[in-house]
């Protein structure tokens, strides 16, 4: 029997939230046939053992080491059978049918290469999960930048974050969050899957860019709704900070290169940003340790 959908969930230390994701997908799969494939990136918290014990019928791929999100997604797809591939973070949950509406859109629109649902916070507010492609101005007007926080309605931040529409209508976009998206297997094969050179961060932007370059559309489909506990999978550990900035440089080299001088300036800017964040995080960590030590001394 041909399966409609292969659901790929990559985990790393996700034992606290993964069951919620899997149970919600199983509970809201009316009208479609699917398989769920969990790819564990050598989690030290026993995630793989939890999955094996609680969901013996699911396919579990145990990776010997953590080579990043993109490599793990590709490993999951390699053992999958579905006509469509749905990639989900382990910190999402369904409260209504999601996969069916996304499959329906892909079946009705052969030129659609990637579709993605509306992402909501736990309080029901919209996450800005579809964006314009990043460029030089993104460094100043991204979601976490000072200018965006101080002037959230400025036109440059609004243009990049696509915050100027209600997120309640189907819309062609540049890229969508990899927290939850779907694509036909034929499109996955046409673009060569995820780029395993992205350990984490910007892999979804790169995928969508290559899907556009291959002549397909990327579409935001808000009738499908997914709740996303944003930040659960994020880490401020030095390695993750470094990987984020490595991914910026990789994306730039693949899609935005502009000559030796421009490349040098870009690399210097990315390096300086990474260094500044690492330094700020180290200062905060030291202050926290000193505060805790002081509290313990007073308690004694």
Secondary structure, DSSP 8 states (H G I E B T S, - for coil): ---SEEEEEEESS-TTTHHHHHHHHHHT-TT--EEEEEEE---TT-HHHHHHHH-TTSEEEE-SS---HHHHHHHHHHT---SEEEEE-TTEEESS--HHHHHHHHHH-TTEEEEEEEEE-TTS-B---EE----TTHHHHSTTSHHHHHSTT-HHHHHHHTTTS-S-S-EE-SEE-TTEEEEEHHHHHHHTSS-TT-SSSSHHHHHHHHHHHTT-EEEEEEEEEEEE-TTTT---SHHHHHHHHHHHHHHHHHHT---HHHHHHHHHHHHHHHHHHHHHHHHHHHHHHHHHHHHHHHH-
